């Protein structure tokens, strides 16, 4: 693993990337971006938060609520393209985690 150079030892290592973290956290890239947007945190931190939430009792519902909150904020700004991206992320999330689906559909008036 390492090479000796006198009394110094050089060690090579591999860095984990954002794509690696997204692949490991249980959410898609769009879903991670929505969590990062909602929480005002870097995407890499959002992958860790997402993984923790997915393992918690009400975490899936919380992630769904975050995405819905982001949709409402984008609606308020009149950003139709962002609303569409977030709706796509929400649709993907709810197909993967149907137990997170709320009884009422608060995003139905998004477009």
PAZAPA-4460 file (N, C-alpha, C; in steps of 0.05 Angstrom, whole numbers, plus 32768, in hexadecimal, padded with zeros to 4 digits):
% residues 111
    n_x    n_y    n_z   ca_x   ca_y   ca_z    c_x    c_y    c_z   seq   type   mol
   8010   7FE8   8000   8000   8000   8000   8011   8019   8000     1      X     A
   8026   801A   8010   8037   8032   8010   8053   802C   8008     2      X     A
   8062   8041   8001   807E   803D   7FF9   808F   804B   800D     3      X     A
   80A5   803F   8013   80B8   804B   8026   80CA   805F   8017     4      X     A
   80CF   8075   8024   80E2   8089   8019   80F1   8094   8031     5      X     A
   8107   8087   8036   8116   808E   804E   8105   8088   8066     6      X     A
   8101   809C   8077   80F0   8098   808F   80D3   80A0   8089     7      X     A
   80CD   80AA   8070   80B1   80B1   8069   80A3   809A   805C     8      X     A
   808A   8098   805F   807A   8083   8052   8064   8091   8043     9      X     A
   8062   808C   8029   804E   8097   8018   8037   8083   8016    10      X     A
   801F   808C   801C   8008   807B   801B   7FF5   8085   8006    11      X     A
   7FEC   8074   7FF4   7FD8   807C   7FE1   7FBD   8076   7FEC    12      X     A
   7FAA   8087   7FE6   7F8F   8082   7FEF   7F7B   808B   7FDA    13      X     A
   7F63   8082   7FDC   7F4E   8089   7FC9   7F39   8099   7FD8    14      X     A
   7F30   80AE   7FCB   7F1C   80BF   7FD7   7F00   80B6   7FCF    15      X     A
   7EED   80B8   7FE1   7ED2   80B2   7FDA   7EC6   80CB   7FCE    16      X     A
   7EB6   80C8   7FB9   7EAB   80DF   7FAB   7E8E   80E4   7FB3    17      X     A
   7E84   80FB   7FAB   7E67   8101   7FAF   7E56   80EB   7FA2    18      X     A
   7E5D   80E3   7F8A   7E4E   80CE   7F7C   7E4E   80B4   7F8C    19      X     A
   7E64   80AE   7F98   7E66   8096   7FA9   7E53   8098   7FC1    20      X     A
   7E53   80B0   7FCE   7E42   80B4   7FE5   7E24   80B3   7FDD    21      X     A
   7E1E   80BE   7FC6   7E02   80BD   7FBD   7DFA   80A0   7FB8    22      X     A
   7E0C   8091   7FAC   7E06   8074   7FA6   7E02   8064   7FC0    23      X     A
   7E0F   806C   7FD5   7E0D   805D   7FEE   7DF7   8066   8001    24      X     A
   7DEB   807E   7FFC   7DD9   8089   8010   7DBC   8080   800E    25      X     A
   7DB4   8075   7FF7   7D99   806C   7FF4   7D86   807F   7FE5    26      X     A
   7D90   8096   7FDD   7D80   80A9   7FCE   7D8D   80AE   7FB2    27      X     A
   7D7D   80B8   7FA0   7D87   80C0   7F86   7D95   80DB   7F89    28      X     A
   7DA4   80E3   7F74   7DB1   80FD   7F75   7D9D   8114   7F78    29      X     A
   7D87   8113   7F6A   7D73   8128   7F6C   7D67   812A   7F88    30      X     A
   7D63   8113   7F95   7D59   8113   7FB0   7D6D   811E   7FC4    31      X     A
   7D86   8117   7FC0   7D9C   8122   7FD1   7D9D   8140   7FCE    32      X     A
   7D9B   814A   7FB5   7D9C   8166   7FB0   7D85   8175   7FBE    33      X     A
   7D6D   8168   7FBE   7D56   8174   7FCC   7D5B   8175   7FEA    34      X     A
   7D66   8160   7FF6   7D6C   8161   8012   7D81   8177   8018    35      X     A
   7D95   8179   8008   7DAA   818D   800B   7D9D   81A9   800A    36      X     A
   7D8C   81AD   7FF6   7D7E   81C7   7FF3   7D6D   81CE   800B    37      X     A
   7D5E   81BA   8014   7D4C   81BF   802B   7D5B   81C6   8044    38      X     A
   7D71   81B7   8049   7D80   81BA   8062   7D96   81CF   8060    39      X     A
   7D9B   81DA   8048   7DB0   81ED   8043   7DCB   81E2   804C    40      X     A
   7DD1   81CA   8042   7DEA   81BC   8048   7DF6   81B3   802E    41      X     A
   7E10   81AE   802E   7E1D   81A3   8016   7E12   8187   800E    42      X     A
   7E13   8181   7FF5   7E08   8168   7FEB   7E15   8150   7FF9    43      X     A
   7E2F   8151   7FFF   7E3C   813A   800C   7E31   8136   8028    44      X     A
   7E2A   814C   8036   7E1E   8149   8050   7E02   813F   804E    45      X     A
   7DF4   8146   8039   7DD9   813D   8034   7DD8   811E   8030    46      X     A
   7DED   8113   8025   7DED   80F6   8022   7DEE   80E8   803D    47      X     A
   7DFE   80F3   804F   7DFF   80E7   806A   7DE5   80EB   8079    48      X     A
   7DD9   8103   8077   7DBF   8108   8084   7DAA   80F5   8078    49      X     A
   7DAA   80F2   805E   7D96   80E0   8051   7D99   80C4   805B    50      X     A
   7DB1   80BA   805D   7DB5   809F   8066   7DAB   809B   8083    51      X     A
   7DB1   80AF   8094   7DA7   80AD   80B0   7D89   80AE   80B1    52      X     A
   7D7D   80C0   80A1   7D60   80C3   80A1   7D53   80A9   8097    53      X     A
   7D5E   809E   8082   7D52   8085   8077   7D52   806E   808B    54      X     A
   7D65   806F   809E   7D66   805A   80B3   7D55   8060   80CB    55      X     A
   7D4B   8079   80CD   7D3B   8081   80E4   7D1E   807A   80E0    56      X     A
   7D0F   807B   80F6   7CF3   8073   80F5   7CE2   8083   80E2    57      X     A
   7CE3   809E   80E3   7CD3   80AF   80D2   7CE4   80BD   80BD    58      X     A
   7CFB   80B4   80B8   7D0E   80C1   80A6   7D04   80C3   8089    59      X     A
   7CF7   80AE   807F   7CED   80AF   8064   7CD8   80C4   8061    60      X     A
   7CC6   80C7   8074   7CB2   80DC   8073   7CBF   80F7   8074    61      X     A
   7CD4   80FA   8085   7CE2   8114   8087   7CEF   811C   806D    62      X     A
   7CFB   8109   805F   7D07   810F   8045   7CF1   8117   8031    63      X     A
   7CDB   8108   8031   7CC5   8110   801F   7CBB   812C   8025    64      X     A
   7CB9   8133   803F   7CB0   814E   8046   7CC4   8163   803D    65      X     A
   7CDE   815C   803F   7CF2   816F   8036   7CEF   8175   8018    66      X     A
   7CEA   8160   8009   7CE7   8164   7FEC   7CCE   8175   7FE6    67      X     A
   7CB8   816F   7FF4   7C9F   817E   7FF1   7CA4   819C   7FF8    68      X     A
   7CB3   81A0   800E   7CB9   81BC   8016   7CC9   81CA   8000    69      X     A
   7CDC   81BC   7FF4   7CEC   81C7   7FDF   7CDA   81CE   7FC7    70      X     A
   7CC7   81BD   7FC1   7CB4   81C2   7FAB   7CA4   81DB   7FB0    71      X     A
   7C9A   81DE   7FC9   7C8B   81F6   7FD0   7C9C   820F   7FCD    72      X     A
   7CB5   820E   7FD6   7CC7   8225   7FD4   7CCC   822C   7FB7    73      X     A
   7CD0   8218   7FA6   7CD5   821D   7F89   7CBB   8229   7F7C    74      X     A
   7CA4   821F   7F85   7C8B   822A   7F7B   7C89   8248   7F83    75      X     A
   7C90   824E   7F9C   7C8F   8269   7FA5   7CA1   827C   7F96    76      X     A
   7CB7   8271   7F8B   7CC9   8281   7F7B   7CC2   8281   7F5D    77      X     A
   7CAE   8271   7F57   7CA6   8270   7F3B   7CB9   8260   7F29    78      X     A
   7CC9   824F   7F35   7CDD   8240   7F26   7CD1   8225   7F1D    79      X     A
   7CC3   8226   7F06   7CB5   820F   7EFC   7CC8   81F8   7EF5    80      X     A
   7CDF   81FE   7EEB   7CF3   81E9   7EE4   7CFC   81DA   7EFD    81      X     A
   7D01   81E9   7F12   7D0A   81DD   7F2B   7CF4   81CD   7F38    82      X     A
   7CDB   81D7   7F36   7CC4   81C9   7F40   7CC2   81AE   7F32    83      X     A
   7CC6   81AE   7F17   7CC4   8195   7F08   7CDA   8181   7F10    84      X     A
   7CF2   818B   7F14   7D08   8179   7F1D   7D02   816D   7F39    85      X     A
   7CF8   817E   7F4B   7CF1   8175   7F66   7CDA   8161   7F65    86      X     A
   7CC6   8166   7F54   7CB0   8153   7F52   7CBA   8138   7F48    87      X     A
   7CCC   8139   7F35   7CD8   8120   7F2C   7CE7   8112   7F42    88      X     A
   7CF6   8121   7F52   7D04   8115   7F69   7CF0   8109   7F7D    89      X     A
   7CDB   8118   7F83   7CC6   810E   7F95   7CB9   80F4   7F8B    90      X     A
   7CB3   80F4   7F71   7CA6   80DD   7F65   7CB9   80C5   7F68    91      X     A
   7CD2   80C8   7F61   7CE6   80B3   7F64   7CE8   80A9   7F81    92      X     A
   7CE9   80BC   7F93   7CEC   80B6   7FB0   7CD4   80A5   7FB9    93      X     A
   7CBC   80AE   7FB2   7CA3   80A0   7FBC   7CA0   8085   7FAE    94      X     A
   7CAA   8082   7F97   7CA9   8067   7F8A   7CBC   8054   7F99    95      X     A
   7CD2   805E   7FA2   7CE6   804D   7FB0   7CDD   8049   7FCE    96      X     A
   7CD1   805E   7FDA   7CC9   805D   7FF6   7CAB   8064   7FF8    97      X     A
   7C9A   8052   7FF0   7C7D   8058   7FEF   7C71   805E   800B    98      X     A
   7C7E   8054   8020   7C74   8059   803B   7C77   8076   8043    99      X     A
   7C87   8085   8034   7C8A   80A2   8039   7C75   80B3   802D   100      X     A
   7C63   80A7   801D   7C4E   80B5   800F   7C3A   80C0   8023   101      X     A
   7C35   80DB   8023   7C21   80E6   8035   7C05   80DF   802C   102      X     A
   7BF1   80E1   803F   7BD5   80DB   8038   7BCB   80EF   8023   103      X     A
   7BD1   8109   8027   7BC9   811D   8014   7BE1   8123   8002   104      X     A
   7BDC   812E   7FEB   7BF1   8133   7FD7   7BF6   8151   7FD6   105      X     A
   7C07   815C   7FE7   7C0B   8178   7FE8   7C19   8184   7FCF   106      X     A
   7C25   8173   7FBE   7C33   817D   7FA7   7C22   817D   7F8E   107      X     A
   7C08   8174   7F90   7BF8   8171   7F78   7BF3   818C   7F69   108      X     A
   7BF5   81A2   7F77   7BF0   81BC   7F69   7C0A   81C9   7F62   109      X     A
   7C20   81BA   7F5F   7C3A   81C5   7F5A   7C3D   81D1   7F3F   110      X     A
   7C30   81C8   7F2B   7C34   81D3   7F10   7C1C   81E3   7F07   111      X     A
***
